[in-house]
Each structure stands twice: as C-alpha cells, then as structure tokens.
Amino acid sequence: PIVTEAQRVQRIKELLADLNKVPPEKHEVIRVPGPGNEPRHFQVIKIHVDEVVLNPRSTATAQLEDDPEWADHKDDPFSETAQAVIQRQVREARTREEFASLKDSLANEGQTEPGGVTSKGVLINANTRVVALRELDDPNKRYIRVAVL
C-alpha cells in the first residue's frame, strides 16, 4: 500500500534527524548549482523504495496521457492505482533487456549517483531506479539513496 504524504514527510524528517546525529563529514551531500551559480548542498538519505512515490511529471508525459487507464487516475496521481500505472509506464519505456541490465547493475553494484526527492517524498529523477529496485529479490537492496531537495 502507498504511504500517505504525512507518513512520507515524517519519515524523511526522521531520516534527516538521524543523519544529523553523526558528524557532518560522514554525510553524503550533493552540490547543485543554485541562483547566480552559487552551489547549494543537499543531504542524501537512504530510504526504502516503498516510502517514496513515483513522479508523474518526470515520466514521459505523452506516454501517460496516451494510456487509457491514466485518464481515470490522473486526478489522484499518488493513489495506489495511479502509481501502478506510472510504474508500468516506466518499466515499458525500456526494452526488457535494458530494464534487466539496470536491475542487475543495481543488485550487484548499487547506485552510482543519488536520485532526488522532495521533502514530501515525491521522486524528482529516480522513477526508473525505484521501479527496478522494487523488483529485486533481496529485500535488503530495496533502498534508494536520494538527495532531499
């Protein structure tokens, strides 16, 4: 079942609070250019893939809009049914071989770069990784590193 927005917000707060209990030099942080090219720093957390939601705006919008099932769910994009449609579209956007290769890479080598997530638990750029990680057999590998934006 999909976790509520309030649950996602609370979980991210908890993970950030836990992170801040350790010395800053042990935090993973990413730098992103901000206004005036001033770098902005975002802390990276490790969160279970079922504690975030797929972003309908970062999936190929045309694919979703053309999906007849999406029309019935687009007004509530974070519902369980809408998320299932997004997940299917994300998976179908790649060939079976490409998706299998991504899953193998994540299972054997892990993530190379963290994704991004809002403070409300909405993925920014990691839909495909989350879909792949959700399908891994090892439950200990169903976590994603994301920078909290």
C-alpha positions as CSV (number, residue, x, y, z in Angstrom):
1,P,0.0,0.0,0.0
2,I,1.0,3.6,-0.7
3,V,2.2,5.6,2.3
4,T,0.4,8.8,2.9
5,E,2.0,12.2,2.3
6,A,2.1,12.8,6.1
7,Q,3.9,9.5,6.6
8,R,6.4,10.3,3.9
9,V,7.1,13.7,5.3
10,Q,7.6,12.3,8.8
11,R,9.9,9.5,7.6
12,I,12.1,11.9,5.7
13,K,12.3,14.2,8.8
14,E,13.3,11.1,10.9
15,L,16.0,10.1,8.4
16,L,17.4,13.6,8.2
17,A,17.4,13.9,12.0
18,D,19.2,10.5,12.3
19,L,21.7,11.8,9.7
20,N,22.4,14.9,11.7
21,K,23.3,12.8,14.7
22,V,26.6,11.8,13.0
23,P,29.5,14.2,12.2
24,P,28.9,16.2,9.0
25,E,32.0,14.8,7.3
26,K,30.2,11.4,7.3
27,H,27.1,12.8,5.5
28,E,26.8,12.2,1.8
29,V,26.0,15.6,0.2
30,I,25.5,16.6,-3.4
31,R,26.2,20.1,-4.8
32,V,23.8,21.6,-7.2
33,P,24.3,25.0,-8.9
34,G,21.9,27.5,-7.5
35,P,20.9,31.1,-8.3
36,G,23.9,33.0,-9.5
37,N,25.9,29.8,-9.8
38,E,26.2,29.6,-6.0
39,P,26.3,26.0,-5.1
40,R,23.5,24.5,-3.0
41,H,24.1,21.5,-0.8
42,F,21.6,18.8,-0.2
43,Q,21.9,15.9,2.2
44,V,21.5,12.4,0.9
45,I,19.4,9.8,2.8
46,K,18.8,6.1,2.2
47,I,15.1,5.4,2.2
48,H,13.0,2.3,1.4
49,V,11.6,2.3,-2.1
50,D,8.1,1.9,-0.8
51,E,8.4,5.1,1.3
52,V,8.5,7.3,-1.8
53,V,6.1,7.9,-4.7
54,L,6.8,8.0,-8.4
55,N,6.6,11.4,-10.0
56,P,4.0,11.5,-12.9
57,R,5.8,14.7,-14.2
58,S,9.1,13.0,-14.6
59,T,7.8,10.1,-16.5
60,A,7.2,10.5,-20.3
61,T,4.1,12.7,-20.0
62,A,2.9,11.7,-23.5
63,Q,3.1,8.1,-22.7
64,L,1.0,8.6,-19.6
65,E,-1.5,10.9,-21.4
66,D,-1.9,8.2,-24.1
67,D,-2.6,5.5,-21.5
68,P,-6.4,5.0,-21.3
69,E,-6.0,3.8,-17.7
70,W,-4.3,7.0,-16.7
71,A,-7.3,9.1,-17.6
72,D,-9.2,7.5,-14.7
73,H,-6.4,8.2,-12.2
74,K,-4.6,11.3,-13.2
75,D,-6.5,13.5,-10.7
76,D,-5.1,11.5,-7.8
77,P,-1.5,10.7,-9.1
78,F,-0.3,9.4,-5.8
79,S,-3.1,6.8,-5.3
80,E,-2.1,3.2,-5.4
81,T,-3.8,2.6,-8.8
82,A,-2.2,5.7,-10.4
83,Q,1.2,4.7,-9.1
84,A,0.7,1.3,-10.6
85,V,0.0,2.9,-14.0
86,I,3.1,5.1,-13.7
87,Q,5.2,2.1,-12.6
88,R,4.0,0.1,-15.7
89,Q,4.8,3.1,-18.0
90,V,8.3,3.5,-16.5
91,R,9.0,-0.2,-17.0
92,E,7.6,-0.3,-20.5
93,A,9.7,2.8,-21.6
94,R,12.7,0.5,-21.8
95,T,13.3,-2.8,-23.5
96,R,13.2,-5.9,-21.5
97,E,17.0,-6.2,-21.8
98,E,17.7,-2.6,-20.8
99,F,15.5,-2.9,-17.7
100,A,17.1,-6.3,-16.8
101,S,20.5,-4.7,-17.2
102,L,19.6,-1.9,-14.9
103,K,18.2,-4.3,-12.2
104,D,21.4,-6.4,-12.5
105,S,23.6,-3.3,-12.1
106,L,21.6,-2.1,-9.1
107,A,21.7,-5.5,-7.5
108,N,25.4,-6.1,-8.0
109,E,27.0,-2.7,-8.0
110,G,24.4,-0.4,-6.3
111,Q,23.6,3.2,-7.2
112,T,26.4,5.3,-8.7
113,E,24.6,8.6,-8.1
114,P,21.8,9.5,-5.7
115,G,18.4,10.5,-7.1
116,G,16.4,13.4,-5.8
117,V,13.3,13.6,-3.7
118,T,11.1,16.4,-2.4
119,S,10.6,16.8,1.4
120,K,7.1,15.2,0.7
121,G,8.6,12.0,-0.7
122,V,8.0,12.6,-4.4
123,L,10.8,11.5,-6.6
124,I,12.4,14.1,-8.8
125,N,14.6,12.0,-11.1
126,A,14.7,8.4,-9.9
127,N,11.5,6.8,-11.1
128,T,13.3,4.1,-13.1
129,R,15.7,3.2,-10.4
130,V,12.9,2.9,-7.8
131,V,10.8,0.6,-10.1
132,A,13.9,-1.6,-10.7
133,L,14.8,-1.7,-7.0
134,R,11.2,-2.7,-6.1
135,E,11.7,-5.8,-8.2
136,L,14.9,-7.0,-6.6
137,D,14.7,-10.3,-4.8
138,D,16.8,-9.2,-1.9
139,P,14.7,-7.0,0.4
140,N,17.9,-5.5,1.8
141,K,18.6,-3.9,-1.6
142,R,15.2,-2.2,-1.9
143,Y,16.5,1.1,-0.7
144,I,17.5,4.2,-2.7
145,R,19.9,7.0,-2.0
146,V,18.2,10.3,-2.6
147,A,19.1,13.9,-2.0
148,V,16.4,15.7,-0.2
149,L,15.6,18.9,-2.1
